[in-house]
Amino acid sequence: MTQIGLLARIEAKPEHTAQVQELLENALELARQETRTVSWYSFRLGPTSFGVFDTFDDEAGRQAHLNGRIAAALMEVAATLLASPPDIQKVDVLAAKLP
C-alpha cells in the first residue's frame, strides 16, 4: 500500500499565475516518467495558490522525486514566479483508494 507522500503549497506572484499553472500542468508528463511515483496531482487552491500532492511506496521513491526534474524545475523558477519558496511537507498516508 502507498504509505507516504508529499504535499506542496505554491504561491504564485499575481503577475505570474498563468505561468505557474502552465508549469504545473506540463509537469504531468515528467511525473508519468517517474516510475517510483505512485500518484501525482497538481491543483489550484485560489487565485494565486496552487498545490501538488504525490504518493510513494517507500522513502526511496519520495527522495527520488524530491531530487527529480519536477522539483528542479520548480526551484529554478521560484525566485521569479513565486511569492515565497514552496512549502513542501512530508506526509504519511493513512488510507487511500486508487484504481
N, C-alpha and C positions, 0 to 999 in steps of 0.2 A: 504494500500500500504506500502511496505517496505520503510522506511523513513531514516534510519540511518545505518551506517556501521563502519567498522574498516579497515584501510589499514596499513599493517605492512611490513616494508622493513627489510630484514635479510641479513647480510653479513657474509658468512662463512669464516673461516680461510682456505686458499687454500688446506691444507693437510686434511681438514675435510669436503670438499664439498660433497662427496658421502654420508657421514653420515647425513648431514643436509638435503639433498634431500630425503633420506630414512625416516627421521623423519617426514618431511612434507607429504610424500606420505602415511605413516602409520597413520597420524593424521586424514585422511579422515574418518576412522571408528569412531573415537572419535567425530568428527563433526556430523556424522549421528545420534549419540546418544543425541545430544543437541537439545531438542525439540523447543527451542526458537531461534535457529539459522536458518534463512530462507534459506540463500545460503552461501556456503563456497568454496573458491578456493585457491589453492596454485599454485605458478608458479615460473618459473625461468626467471630472467632478464638478466643474463650474466654468465660468467664462475663461479663466486663465489657469485653472487647476487640472492636472492630469495625474494618472497613476498607472503603475504596472504591477501585476501580480503574477507570479510564476511559481511552479512547484517542481520538486525533485524527489527522487527516491532516496538520495543519500547526500551527505555533506560534500563529497567529491563532485557531484553534479552541480550543486549550488555554487561551489567555488569556481568550477569551470565557467559557469555563467557569469559570475562576478568578474572574472578575468577575460571574458569574451568580447566579441565585436560590438554587441549592443551597448554594454557598459562603456566601452571605449568611445563609441560614437557619442553617447550622451555626455560624457565628461569632456569631450573635445569641444562641444558647443555650449557647455554650461555657462561660461563667463559671458558669452554673447547673447544667448537666447533665454536664459533662466534668471528669474528674480533672486533666487538663492540656490545653493547647492541642493541636489536631490536628497531627500530624506529616505534612506534605504534601511529597512529593518528586516532582520531575520525573524521568521515566524515558524511556529510549529502547527502543522495541520492536524486538527482534532478529528475531522471527519470529511469525507469527500464523496461526491458522486460524479464519476467520469464515464464516458461511453465505453 
